[in-house]
Amino acid sequence: MSKDAFNSRSSGGVDSVTRFYDGATILVTGATGFVGKALVEKLLRSCPGIETIFLLIRTKKGMNPKERLRELLDNTVFDRVRDSGALNKVVAVAGDVMDSGLGLSDADKARLCATVNIVFHSAATVKFNEKLQDAVRLNTMGTQSVIELCKDMAKLHAVVHVSTAYSNANRTLVEEKVYPPPASPIGVIECTKHLSPDLVEHLGEAITAKEHPNTYTVTKAMAESIVAEEAENLPISIVRPSIVTGAWQEPFPGWVDNLSGITGIIMEIGRGTIRSIICNDRYLVDIIPVDIVVDTLIVAAWQTAHYRRNSVTVYNCTSGSLNPIHWHELGDLTLKHSLTTPSKYLQWYPGFSFTTNRTLHAAKDFICHMAPAFFVDLLLRIKGSKPIMLKLCKRFSMAAKTGEFFALHEWKFTCENQKSLGKFLTKEDRLIFKTDITQLDWDGYIYLYLLGIRKFVMKDTPETLPAALKKLNRLLWLHRIGKMFLMLLAYKVIKYR
């Protein structure tokens, strides 16, 4: 199908999401990220009529955009479409969201403006401790640059901006609307351009101290404000995922390709290296599988093109209001399935606790984390190997501290727009695009998630499971002996005081 046919057909309305994408030319930013990879794969597999998918890719670590594209397409996430020829539809466009005008050449800009029908903007820094200047350039100015490009697109039908449910972390109730930003986006952008780096960081501290936990949520809030103010004449919507986790079903059950956030925590709980976490376990942990996020993005673009409203439509892609799970439930399920799917990289028998008591956590952190890491490093030095455990331990402690805010607070996200997505779908589309999290069973999902971490992140094969189970049993007895020794030591200390 020709690109002109897409424009003619889509302007008249298409009741099928899959058919809507026939002949479409798509631009995706952030395609090398976790959500971006899954989005591109799903588009190729479930919307085979797509004409072209342009990926905005920057040069990184000495690799040019075409080389990075080849590396991206070698990822296992694309295994299901590898033999179909669909990967030939993916084209790298040299550019950088942090550069003026997205760093596009005149020729590439002209090509995108003449052909693109749908834009998915998912490029962002998700580092909680990012410097304000860098976070603004990527999350806020980058969004502004994407919108400016979209305004020049002659055949544009839909733009989907990927935000975060925590863009309004300063509110306990977050509705599906754009809220006033914590600071003027244009004012902050100008400050980052003209003030010294030190003054910009002081500005960041002032903004985050007032309302937000970090520069990530601040700059995502300002990006939403820019979308609402500068893209009011565009067919645009905002999708706000909460904490994005491994795949529920697609492209593979449990698929995940990074150790960010909760994935890293779950892995280390399973390896037995984490024994204490600062967290209020009575609170909800709002996690959402990556495939539900991706399907929401794809359906949101279709709905944006055909059910355009006067204001920006916001979708809170969250689980807490529809299929809630609490921190203590997540912890219990992680421990339960860690004992049936251990990895050969197991370090100690799994067991941990959540606590809001910082003194107790500090004591457990020293006894269970820092002290063992010190002795392991000592043994490594004796063997002539490089000590790494203390460094890893400190790195995890820093990561846990930056994410602490989200484990000690709870939010309620309304999701009427998110729920309504399924109502517009045909029976066939409902089988392909799953936007309804109420069908997910958390017990089965966490089991698949742990298997996914084992397979896709740790690269541990099923053949190692019998040996890992034996190792787990040995560590159980060592764990019991260790506990008995500590109890005896405590008894002796108390007795002879």
ABEGO torsion letter per residue (X at the ends): XBAAAAAAAAAAEBABAAAAABGBBBBBBGAABAAAAAAAAAAAAABAABABBBBBBBBBGGBBAAAAAAAAAABAAAAAAAAAGAAAABBBBBBBAABBGGGBBAAAAAAAAAABABBBBABBBABAABBAAAAAAAAAAAAAAAAAAAAABAABABBBBBBBAAAAAABABBBBBBBBBABBAAAAAAAAAABBAAAAAAAAAAAAAAABABAAAAAAAAAAAAAAAAAAABBBBBBBBBBBBBBAAOABBGBBABABEAAAAAAAAAAGABABBBBBAABBBBBBBAAAAAAAAAAAAAAAAABBBABBBBBBBBAAAABBBBAAAAAAAAAAAAAAABBAABABBBEBBBBABAAAAAAAAAAAAAAAAAAAAAAAAAAGBBBAAAAAAAAAAAAAAAAAAAAABBBBBBAAAAAAAAAABBAAAAAABBABAAABBAAAAAAAAAAAAAAAAAGBBAAAAAAAAAAAAAAAAAAAAAAAAAAAAAAAAAAAX
